[in-house]
């Protein structure tokens, strides 16, 4: 079974495919350089995450995943306009489905960077949209065979305030 990070990355790729002028050229964690015929393109990078746990049994982890969505176009006189159109389409698609088809609790844009770079002999302009994706998972099983120890102890406190309720019941059969 794939980790939820992978599932979320795939959900973002599916959401963005066909939504921009990049068409089907939307990739997940691509490291191979893009050729000029593959541009414009969108690359989704599923990066690190922060997690915290609650006091629940079984233990639930609240995770906040960092996702960078990079749009790339060839540098020419219309690159800035084309790149802004792609970025707008990405923002619109992501805003329309913040739960990523039910795979996350929420996702939101945290920032955008614009850059010019060179890949081989190609000059590129890119927009990287930074997203935070919040989701919950149960902590992995504690043992290799999947069996967890039985629940044996719990800490509980209570406090009685005031006098206990006292009431009288009449016996309807007593004469």
Secondary structure in CASP SS format (residue, H / E / C, confidence):
PFRMAT SS
TARGET T0000
AUTHOR 0000-0000-0000
METHOD secondary structure of the structure
MODEL  1
X C 1.00
X C 1.00
X C 1.00
X H 1.00
X H 1.00
X H 1.00
X H 1.00
X H 1.00
X H 1.00
X H 1.00
X H 1.00
X H 1.00
X H 1.00
X H 1.00
X H 1.00
X H 1.00
X C 1.00
X C 1.00
X C 1.00
X C 1.00
X C 1.00
X C 1.00
X C 1.00
X C 1.00
X C 1.00
X E 1.00
X E 1.00
X E 1.00
X C 1.00
X C 1.00
X C 1.00
X C 1.00
X C 1.00
X C 1.00
X C 1.00
X H 1.00
X H 1.00
X H 1.00
X C 1.00
X C 1.00
X E 1.00
X E 1.00
X E 1.00
X E 1.00
X E 1.00
X E 1.00
X E 1.00
X E 1.00
X E 1.00
X E 1.00
X E 1.00
X E 1.00
X E 1.00
X C 1.00
X C 1.00
X C 1.00
X C 1.00
X C 1.00
X C 1.00
X E 1.00
X E 1.00
X E 1.00
X E 1.00
X E 1.00
X E 1.00
X E 1.00
X E 1.00
X E 1.00
X E 1.00
X E 1.00
X E 1.00
X E 1.00
X E 1.00
X E 1.00
X C 1.00
X C 1.00
X C 1.00
X C 1.00
X H 1.00
X H 1.00
X H 1.00
X H 1.00
X H 1.00
X H 1.00
X H 1.00
X H 1.00
X H 1.00
X H 1.00
X H 1.00
X H 1.00
X H 1.00
X H 1.00
X H 1.00
X H 1.00
X H 1.00
X H 1.00
X C 1.00
X C 1.00
X C 1.00
X C 1.00
X C 1.00
X C 1.00
X C 1.00
X C 1.00
X C 1.00
X E 1.00
X E 1.00
X E 1.00
X E 1.00
X E 1.00
X E 1.00
X E 1.00
X E 1.00
X E 1.00
X E 1.00
X E 1.00
X E 1.00
X E 1.00
X E 1.00
X C 1.00
X C 1.00
X E 1.00
X E 1.00
X E 1.00
X E 1.00
X E 1.00
X E 1.00
X E 1.00
X E 1.00
X E 1.00
X E 1.00
X E 1.00
X E 1.00
X E 1.00
X E 1.00
X E 1.00
X E 1.00
X E 1.00
X C 1.00
X C 1.00
X C 1.00
X C 1.00
X C 1.00
X C 1.00
X C 1.00
X C 1.00
X C 1.00
X C 1.00
X C 1.00
X C 1.00
X C 1.00
X C 1.00
X C 1.00
X C 1.00
X C 1.00
X C 1.00
X C 1.00
X C 1.00
X C 1.00
X C 1.00
X C 1.00
X C 1.00
X C 1.00
X C 1.00
X C 1.00
X C 1.00
X C 1.00
X C 1.00
X C 1.00
X C 1.00
X C 1.00
X C 1.00
X C 1.00
X C 1.00
X C 1.00
END
